[in-house]
Each structure stands twice: as structure tokens, then as C-alpha cells.
Amino acid sequence: MDKDFLQKYAPVLIMVIAIIFQYNLFVTPEKLEQTHREILSEISQAYITKSEFGNVKEQLSDINRTVAKIYDKLINERNKDGFNKD
């Protein structure tokens, strides 16, 4: 590179470097790790894990079976007592 070339494009180069630093176009690993931790924290507060979902699903299935048994028991008792005869 010759001296004239550097003198001609130095202001442009300085301006590009200033814009890069001013607008934080490049992320440092520390900042990236901090953002990653924040995202994981927000996700853990808003969503449940797969195993927790499986447990809740199993509990709902148990509740559904119990309600179905109670319903069948009530229907059988009503049929025995003669309430549902046509």
C-alpha cells in the first residue's frame, strides 16, 4: 500500500471502525454468555420440562380414569334403583 492510498481511504476506514464499535456489531463471548443465561432463565420460568409434562399428563390421565369410574358407578346405581327405566 502506498501513502496516497492510505490518505485517501483512511477517513472511510476510521468511520467504518467507529460504526462497528458504536453499534456493537460484533458480540463478545461474555455478552453472548450473559444473553444465553437470560434466555434460559426466561424459558425456565415460562415453560415446563418434558419430564414434568409427562408427570402432569399421567396425573390428568389418572384423574380422567377416576372420574370415568365414578360416572360408571353412578350410572350403575341409578340403573339398579330403577331411575333410568323407559
SEFIKE-382434 format. One record per residue (C-alpha): residue number from 0; residue in three letters; x, y, z. Coordinates in nm, 3 decimals. Example, Ala and Ser with C-alpha at 12.3 -4.5 7.8 and 13.67 -1.06 7.14 Angstrom:
+-----+------+---------+---------+---------+
|  nr | rest |       x |       y |       z |
+-----+------+---------+---------+---------+
|   0 |  ala |   1.230 |  -0.450 |   0.780 |
|   1 |  ser |   1.367 |  -0.106 |   0.714 |
+-----+------+---------+---------+---------+
% end
This chain:
+-----+------+---------+---------+---------+
|  nr | rest |       x |       y |       z |
+-----+------+---------+---------+---------+
|   0 |  met |   0.000 |   0.000 |   0.000 |
|   1 |  asp |   0.124 |   0.336 |  -0.083 |
|   2 |  lys |   0.087 |   0.655 |   0.116 |
|   3 |  asp |  -0.165 |   0.817 |  -0.120 |
|   4 |  phe |  -0.397 |   0.518 |  -0.097 |
|   5 |  leu |  -0.393 |   0.528 |   0.284 |
|   6 |  gln |  -0.454 |   0.903 |   0.292 |
|   7 |  lys |  -0.745 |   0.868 |   0.051 |
|   8 |  tyr |  -0.928 |   0.586 |   0.233 |
|   9 |  ala |  -0.824 |   0.646 |   0.597 |
|  10 |  pro |  -1.134 |   0.856 |   0.684 |
|  11 |  val |  -1.363 |   0.588 |   0.542 |
|  12 |  leu |  -1.181 |   0.316 |   0.733 |
|  13 |  ile |  -1.194 |   0.514 |   1.058 |
|  14 |  met |  -1.565 |   0.578 |   1.004 |
|  15 |  val |  -1.635 |   0.207 |   0.945 |
|  16 |  ile |  -1.444 |   0.111 |   1.260 |
|  17 |  ala |  -1.629 |   0.378 |   1.461 |
|  18 |  ile |  -1.967 |   0.249 |   1.339 |
|  19 |  ile |  -1.872 |  -0.108 |   1.427 |
|  20 |  phe |  -1.787 |  -0.007 |   1.784 |
|  21 |  gln |  -2.076 |   0.238 |   1.822 |
|  22 |  tyr |  -2.349 |  -0.006 |   1.719 |
|  23 |  asn |  -2.187 |  -0.316 |   1.874 |
|  24 |  leu |  -2.197 |  -0.510 |   1.551 |
|  25 |  phe |  -1.973 |  -0.779 |   1.695 |
|  26 |  val |  -2.066 |  -0.963 |   2.013 |
|  27 |  thr |  -1.812 |  -1.058 |   2.276 |
|  28 |  pro |  -1.826 |  -1.409 |   2.423 |
|  29 |  glu |  -1.905 |  -1.267 |   2.769 |
|  30 |  lys |  -2.205 |  -1.073 |   2.638 |
|  31 |  leu |  -2.322 |  -1.377 |   2.443 |
|  32 |  glu |  -2.299 |  -1.597 |   2.755 |
|  33 |  gln |  -2.491 |  -1.339 |   2.960 |
|  34 |  thr |  -2.768 |  -1.325 |   2.699 |
|  35 |  his |  -2.776 |  -1.706 |   2.688 |
|  36 |  arg |  -2.826 |  -1.722 |   3.066 |
|  37 |  glu |  -3.105 |  -1.463 |   3.048 |
|  38 |  ile |  -3.284 |  -1.660 |   2.776 |
|  39 |  leu |  -3.254 |  -1.986 |   2.973 |
|  40 |  ser |  -3.390 |  -1.812 |   3.283 |
|  41 |  glu |  -3.691 |  -1.674 |   3.095 |
|  42 |  ile |  -3.760 |  -2.011 |   2.935 |
|  43 |  ser |  -3.744 |  -2.195 |   3.267 |
|  44 |  gln |  -3.998 |  -1.952 |   3.413 |
|  45 |  ala |  -4.239 |  -1.976 |   3.119 |
|  46 |  tyr |  -4.222 |  -2.344 |   3.019 |
|  47 |  ile |  -4.204 |  -2.684 |   3.187 |
|  48 |  thr |  -3.962 |  -2.963 |   3.112 |
|  49 |  lys |  -4.053 |  -3.272 |   2.914 |
|  50 |  ser |  -4.045 |  -3.493 |   3.225 |
|  51 |  glu |  -4.272 |  -3.251 |   3.417 |
|  52 |  phe |  -4.513 |  -3.253 |   3.123 |
|  53 |  gly |  -4.513 |  -3.634 |   3.127 |
|  54 |  asn |  -4.594 |  -3.632 |   3.501 |
|  55 |  val |  -4.879 |  -3.384 |   3.456 |
|  56 |  lys |  -5.013 |  -3.584 |   3.162 |
|  57 |  glu |  -5.005 |  -3.901 |   3.372 |
|  58 |  gln |  -5.186 |  -3.728 |   3.660 |
|  59 |  leu |  -5.455 |  -3.598 |   3.424 |
|  60 |  ser |  -5.496 |  -3.946 |   3.281 |
|  61 |  asp |  -5.539 |  -4.087 |   3.635 |
|  62 |  ile |  -5.795 |  -3.818 |   3.717 |
|  63 |  asn |  -5.981 |  -3.894 |   3.394 |
|  64 |  arg |  -5.991 |  -4.267 |   3.475 |
|  65 |  thr |  -6.113 |  -4.195 |   3.828 |
|  66 |  val |  -6.390 |  -3.966 |   3.702 |
|  67 |  ala |  -6.492 |  -4.230 |   3.448 |
|  68 |  lys |  -6.512 |  -4.493 |   3.725 |
|  69 |  ile |  -6.724 |  -4.262 |   3.942 |
|  70 |  tyr |  -6.950 |  -4.188 |   3.647 |
|  71 |  asp |  -6.992 |  -4.559 |   3.570 |
|  72 |  lys |  -7.064 |  -4.632 |   3.938 |
|  73 |  leu |  -7.333 |  -4.362 |   3.949 |
|  74 |  ile |  -7.495 |  -4.488 |   3.628 |
|  75 |  asn |  -7.495 |  -4.846 |   3.761 |
|  76 |  glu |  -7.653 |  -4.733 |   4.091 |
|  77 |  arg |  -7.924 |  -4.539 |   3.907 |
|  78 |  asn |  -7.997 |  -4.841 |   3.688 |
|  79 |  lys |  -8.022 |  -5.067 |   3.995 |
|  80 |  asp |  -8.265 |  -4.828 |   4.163 |
|  81 |  gly |  -8.483 |  -4.809 |   3.853 |
|  82 |  phe |  -8.440 |  -4.438 |   3.779 |
|  83 |  asn |  -8.347 |  -4.485 |   3.415 |
|  84 |  lys |  -8.620 |  -4.726 |   3.305 |
|  85 |  asp |  -8.813 |  -4.635 |   2.993 |
+-----+------+---------+---------+---------+
% end
